[in-house]
Amino acid sequence: MTAIVILGAGPAGAAVALGLRRLGYAVTLISEWRRFAALEGVSQRVLEALRGAGLHQALSEATLPSQRRVNWNGQQHAQNVEFLLDRPTFDRGLREALRVAGVELVEGRVLSVQASTTGHRIEVDGHQAITADFLVEARGRQAPALGKGLRGPETVSLLNRWQGTPGATTSAVESLEDGWAWMARRADGQCYWQWTVDVASAGLPGKAQLLDYCRRRRQDSAVALAFFAGEPEVDVQLHARSSTAILSPQVCGDKWIRVGDAAMAVDPLSGNGIFQSLSSALQAPTVINTLLRKPERGSLAQRFHQQRVEQLFLRFARIGRDFYADEQRWVDQPFWQARRQWPDAEVAHAAADFNALRIERAPVLRDGFVDEAEVVITADQPLGIWHVQGVELAPLVRRLICREPAEQVLAGLTVEQGRMVRGWLLAQGYKP
């Protein structure tokens, strides 16, 4: 039986493991569990993606709804509810979901990974060496770099955590002259303040002075003072981590694949870090299945994964760029100047134009494998869209481009299919 080993047990690694188990593969997952408490703000879309990946148990006790306030560009407003994800609780739920699915779990620090023509040999602290026919790299930002990929402005996030007075669960975001801060407090009084700054221009002090420096910056903020009600901060902990946006130059080979933050790590501003991790992870089991069982389609499978990872990365990067550009008070400050122009000048959401639609052959997912089919290339879907509600779009679009009446082209569809396809066509700028 093919031995598949996954390095990393975050949402991406767990999603790949569960997907491979559903395809009948034996999976071993190696992970060094998180050593610090963390809280993450996630959207309803992230929760739906996690449930879609089969991670119901992990979410059942880990999420707290919170009304988030945003202070950006001198304006204050209440955003939709965000959900505070308690990572230690969530990670325990991930491990339980993996055990239930029959994934072999190995807890330990990976010391080395050696690749050969026959597979991979993984040295794990406190364990015998483990061999794999196929390797999934899902260790996030800790995964070894494969060379110089695309990098955004160098960024670091400084997380402060302390015990405060119990109260209502709430969260907020604030833009600052030299960065931005996310803050949250749980009902049990656990308080979090994360300050994201530019590495080159922040002028941060040494490690010994960093905690006091963060405290002074927090006390200089009227928003933070009001949020935490000026209460004493007990047993403040500090954790610094890179939050630079990074795209790996290569994300797939014949016997390996990178998913989640190991493939592309995005700026935390979007609040969709877990969502983008899952976006690359959910397609990975099909890509792996193709590489192992239909090696003649190997280059097609690799192209599918590489293109989609790159496109997702650029989409998230452009959304973040536009959000940074909304802050107009400090356009000449290094932090904001660098981020309002990166990664490029391409629009995040291009205007629809039916006359600009193209039909091309491209890799798609079909019946558990990567295959090739005709897709419709749109302004917002540069890699193409294959079907809507089970209806292949390319044949319909080709007929509509040739001025065939829409009633005739859509005549064979069910009521629901017709409704969905018409909605898609109108969204692309089609005018009957």
C-alpha positions in Angstrom: 0.0 0.0 0.0 1.2 3.5 -0.8 2.6 5.2 2.3 1.6 8.9 2.5 3.1 11.1 5.3 1.9 14.5 6.1 4.0 17.0 8.0 1.9 19.4 10.1 -1.5 19.0 11.7 -3.0 22.5 11.2 -6.2 22.9 9.2 -4.4 22.3 5.9 -2.7 19.1 6.9 -5.8 17.8 8.6 -8.0 18.5 5.6 -5.6 16.7 3.3 -5.4 13.7 5.7 -9.2 13.4 5.9 -9.5 13.7 2.1 -6.9 11.0 1.5 -8.6 8.7 4.0 -11.9 9.1 2.1 -10.0 8.0 -1.0 -8.8 4.9 0.8 -5.2 5.8 1.5 -3.2 5.0 4.6 -2.0 8.2 6.1 0.6 9.0 8.8 0.6 12.6 10.1 3.7 14.0 12.0 3.3 17.1 14.0 4.8 19.1 16.9 1.8 20.5 18.6 1.4 24.2 19.2 3.2 25.4 22.3 1.4 28.7 22.9 -2.2 29.8 23.4 -3.6 31.7 20.4 -6.9 33.2 19.4 -7.8 33.9 15.8 -10.6 36.0 14.3 -12.4 34.1 11.5 -15.4 34.8 9.3 -18.5 32.7 8.7 -17.0 31.7 5.3 -14.0 30.2 7.2 -16.3 28.1 9.5 -18.2 26.8 6.4 -14.9 25.8 4.7 -13.8 24.0 7.9 -17.1 22.1 8.1 -16.8 21.3 4.4 -13.4 19.8 5.1 -15.0 17.5 7.7 -13.7 19.3 10.8 -17.0 19.5 12.6 -15.7 18.2 15.9 -12.8 20.6 15.9 -15.2 23.5 15.7 -17.8 22.4 18.2 -16.2 23.9 21.3 -13.6 26.2 19.7 -15.6 29.2 18.4 -17.1 32.2 20.1 -19.2 34.7 18.2 -18.0 38.3 18.6 -19.2 41.7 17.4 -16.1 43.3 15.8 -15.5 47.0 15.7 -13.2 48.5 13.0 -11.3 51.8 13.4 -9.8 52.5 10.0 -8.9 55.7 8.2 -10.2 57.7 11.2 -13.7 56.2 10.9 -15.4 53.8 13.3 -18.0 51.2 12.4 -19.2 47.8 13.6 -18.5 45.0 11.2 -20.4 41.8 10.9 -19.9 39.2 13.6 -16.5 37.5 13.5 -15.8 34.2 15.3 -12.9 33.9 17.8 -11.3 30.6 17.3 -9.4 29.2 20.3 -6.5 27.4 18.7 -5.6 25.0 21.6 -9.2 23.8 21.8 -9.4 23.7 18.0 -6.1 21.8 17.7 -7.3 19.2 20.2 -10.5 18.8 18.1 -8.4 18.4 14.9 -6.4 15.5 16.5 -9.6 13.8 17.6 -11.1 14.1 14.1 -7.9 12.6 12.6 -7.9 9.7 15.1 -11.6 8.9 14.4 -10.7 8.9 10.6 -8.0 6.3 11.1 -5.0 8.6 10.6 -1.9 7.5 12.4 -0.6 10.4 14.5 3.1 10.8 15.4 3.9 13.6 17.9 7.4 14.9 17.6 9.7 17.5 16.0 10.9 16.7 12.5 14.7 16.7 12.5 15.3 16.1 8.8 13.6 15.1 5.5 15.7 13.3 2.9 14.3 12.8 -0.6 15.4 10.1 -3.0 14.2 8.4 -6.2 12.2 5.9 -4.2 10.6 8.3 -1.7 11.3 10.2 1.5 13.0 9.4 4.8 11.8 11.5 7.8 13.8 11.7 11.0 11.6 12.5 14.0 12.9 13.4 17.5 12.2 10.5 19.8 11.0 8.1 17.1 12.4 5.7 14.6 12.9 7.0 11.0 9.7 7.0 9.0 9.6 6.4 5.2 7.1 7.7 2.8 6.2 7.0 -0.9 4.6 10.5 -1.0 5.1 13.5 1.2 2.7 16.4 2.0 4.4 19.5 3.4 1.9 21.3 5.6 4.1 22.8 8.3 3.1 26.3 7.5 5.6 29.1 7.6 8.0 26.7 9.4 8.4 24.6 6.3 11.9 24.9 4.7 12.0 27.3 1.8 12.4 25.9 -1.7 14.2 29.0 -3.1 13.3 32.6 -3.6 9.5 32.8 -4.2 7.3 35.9 -4.4 7.5 37.9 -1.1 5.5 40.8 0.1 6.9 43.6 2.3 8.6 42.0 5.4 6.2 42.0 8.2 6.1 40.8 11.8 3.2 40.4 14.2 3.7 40.8 17.9 1.0 39.0 20.0 0.5 40.0 23.6 -1.7 37.9 25.8 -2.7 38.4 29.4 -5.4 37.7 32.0 -8.0 40.4 32.5 -11.4 40.6 34.1 -14.2 38.3 32.8 -16.8 40.1 30.6 -18.4 40.1 27.2 -16.6 38.5 24.2 -15.6 41.2 21.7 -12.9 42.1 19.2 -11.7 45.2 17.3 -9.2 46.3 14.6 -7.3 49.6 14.6 -5.1 51.2 12.0 -2.0 53.0 13.4 0.7 55.3 11.9 3.2 52.4 11.6 1.0 49.4 11.3 -2.3 48.0 12.6 -3.6 46.2 15.7 -6.1 43.4 16.3 -7.5 43.0 19.8 -9.9 40.6 21.4 -11.1 39.6 24.9 -12.9 36.4 25.8 -15.7 36.0 28.3 -13.2 34.4 30.8 -11.0 37.5 30.7 -8.3 36.3 28.4 -7.1 39.4 26.5 -5.2 39.5 23.2 -3.5 42.4 21.4 -1.6 41.8 18.2 0.4 44.6 16.6 1.5 44.1 12.9 4.4 46.2 11.8 7.0 46.7 9.0 10.3 44.9 9.8 12.5 47.4 8.0 11.1 50.7 9.4 9.5 49.8 12.8 12.7 50.4 14.8 11.8 47.7 17.3 13.9 47.4 20.5 15.7 44.2 21.5 13.9 41.2 22.8 14.3 42.1 26.5 12.6 45.5 26.0 10.0 44.4 23.5 7.2 43.6 26.0 7.4 47.0 27.6 7.6 48.7 24.2 4.3 46.9 23.2 2.7 48.0 26.4 3.6 51.6 25.9 2.3 51.5 22.3 -1.0 50.0 23.6 -1.3 52.7 26.3 -0.8 55.4 23.6 -3.9 54.1 21.8 -7.3 55.5 22.8 -9.0 52.6 21.1 -7.0 50.0 23.0 -7.4 51.8 26.3 -11.2 51.9 25.9 -11.3 48.3 24.6 -9.4 46.9 27.6 -11.0 49.5 30.0 -7.6 50.5 31.3 -7.5 47.4 33.6 -4.2 46.1 35.0 -2.5 43.5 32.7 -1.5 40.4 34.6 1.2 37.9 33.4 1.6 39.4 29.9 3.0 36.9 27.4 4.7 37.9 24.1 4.9 35.9 20.9 6.5 37.3 17.8 5.9 35.7 14.4 6.5 36.5 10.8 3.4 37.5 8.8 5.0 38.3 5.5 3.1 37.2 2.4 5.1 34.5 0.7 4.4 32.3 -2.4 6.6 29.2 -2.7 8.3 29.1 -6.2 7.2 25.4 -6.5 4.3 23.7 -4.8 4.1 20.2 -6.3 6.4 17.4 -7.7 6.0 13.8 -8.7 6.2 12.5 -5.1 5.4 15.6 -3.0 3.1 18.5 -2.6 2.9 21.7 -0.5 -0.4 23.0 1.0 -1.6 25.8 3.2 1.0 28.3 4.4 3.8 26.0 3.2 2.6 26.8 -0.3 1.4 30.3 0.2 1.1 32.4 3.3 -0.9 35.6 3.1 -1.0 38.8 5.1 -3.2 38.4 8.2 -5.1 41.6 7.4 -7.5 39.7 5.2 -8.6 37.6 8.2 -8.8 34.6 5.8 -5.5 32.8 6.6 -7.3 29.6 7.4 -9.6 29.9 4.4 -6.7 30.2 2.0 -4.9 27.3 3.7 -8.0 25.2 3.1 -8.4 26.4 -0.5 -5.1 24.8 -1.5 -5.6 21.8 0.8 -9.0 20.7 -0.3 -7.8 20.2 -3.9 -4.7 18.3 -2.8 -6.1 14.8 -2.3 -7.4 14.8 -5.9 -4.0 16.0 -7.1 -2.2 13.3 -5.1 -4.6 10.7 -6.2 -3.9 11.6 -9.9 -0.1 11.6 -9.3 -0.2 8.2 -7.7 -2.8 6.3 -9.8 -2.6 8.1 -13.1 1.0 9.2 -13.5 0.5 9.8 -17.2 -1.5 12.9 -16.0 1.3 14.0 -13.6 2.3 17.2 -15.4 -1.4 18.1 -15.7 -2.0 17.6 -12.0 1.1 19.6 -11.0 0.0 22.4 -13.3 -3.5 22.4 -11.8 -2.1 22.8 -8.2 0.6 25.3 -9.1 -1.7 27.6 -11.1 -4.5 27.6 -8.5 -2.1 28.3 -5.6 -0.6 31.2 -7.5 -4.0 32.6 -8.4 -5.3 32.3 -4.9 -2.2 34.0 -3.5 -2.5 37.0 -5.9 -6.2 37.4 -5.3 -5.7 37.6 -1.5 -2.7 39.9 -2.0 -4.7 42.3 -4.1 -7.6 42.3 -1.7 -5.2 43.2 1.1 -3.5 45.9 -1.0 -6.9 47.6 -1.6 -7.7 47.5 2.1 -4.4 49.1 2.9 -5.1 51.7 0.3 -8.3 52.7 2.1 -6.2 54.1 4.9 -5.4 57.7 3.7 -3.9 59.3 6.7 -0.4 58.0 6.5 0.2 57.3 2.8 3.8 58.5 3.0 4.7 56.3 6.0 6.9 53.3 5.1 4.4 50.7 6.4 1.5 52.0 4.3 3.5 53.1 1.3 4.9 49.6 0.7 1.6 47.8 1.2 -0.7 50.0 -0.9 1.4 49.2 -4.0 2.1 45.5 -3.6 1.8 43.0 -5.4 0.9 44.9 -8.6 -1.6 47.3 -10.1 -4.0 44.7 -11.3 -7.6 45.1 -10.0 -8.7 42.6 -7.4 -12.1 42.1 -9.1 -12.2 42.8 -12.8 -15.4 44.1 -14.4 -17.5 41.5 -16.2 -17.4 41.6 -20.0 -19.3 38.9 -21.9 -17.6 39.8 -25.2 -14.2 39.1 -23.6 -15.0 35.5 -22.6 -12.7 32.9 -24.0 -12.9 29.1 -24.2 -9.7 27.1 -23.6 -8.7 23.6 -22.5 -7.5 23.5 -18.9 -7.0 21.1 -16.0 -10.2 20.4 -14.0 -11.2 18.0 -11.2 -13.3 15.1 -12.5 -14.3 11.9 -10.7 -11.5 12.0 -8.2 -8.7 12.8 -10.7 -7.3 15.8 -12.5 -8.5 15.8 -16.1 -8.6 18.2 -19.0 -11.7 19.9 -20.3 -12.9 23.0 -22.1 -13.5 25.9 -19.6 -14.7 29.5 -19.9 -12.0 32.1 -19.1 -13.6 35.1 -17.4 -12.2 38.4 -16.0 -12.7 37.2 -12.5 -11.8 33.5 -13.2 -8.6 33.6 -15.3 -8.0 29.9 -14.8 -11.5 29.2 -16.1 -14.8 27.8 -14.9 -16.0 24.4 -16.1 -19.6 24.0 -15.0 -22.4 25.5 -13.0 -25.0 23.3 -11.3 -23.6 20.4 -13.2 -23.9 22.1 -16.6 -20.8 22.5 -18.7 -20.5 26.1 -19.7 -18.2 26.1 -22.7 -20.7 24.5 -25.2 -23.4 27.0 -24.1 -21.2 30.0 -24.2 -19.9 29.1 -27.7 -23.5 29.0 -29.0 -24.4 32.3 -27.3 -21.3 33.9 -28.8 -22.5 32.8 -32.2 -25.8 34.8 -31.5 -28.0 31.7 -31.0 -31.0 32.7 -28.9 -30.6 32.0 -25.1 -34.1 30.3 -24.9 -32.9 27.8 -27.5 -29.4 27.3 -25.9 -30.8 26.7 -22.4 -33.9 24.7 -23.5 -32.7 21.3 -22.2 -31.9 22.5 -18.6 -34.0 21.8 -15.5 -35.7 24.8 -13.9 -32.9 25.0 -11.2 -30.1 24.6 -13.7 -31.6 27.3 -15.9 -31.9 29.7 -13.0 -28.3 29.1 -11.9 -26.9 29.3 -15.5 -28.9 32.4 -16.3 -27.6 34.1 -13.1 -24.0 33.2 -14.0 -24.5 34.6 -17.6 -26.0 37.9 -16.3 -23.1 38.2 -13.9 -20.7 37.9 -16.8 -22.4 40.8 -18.6 -24.5 38.8 -20.9 -27.4 40.9 -22.3 -30.2 38.7 -23.8 
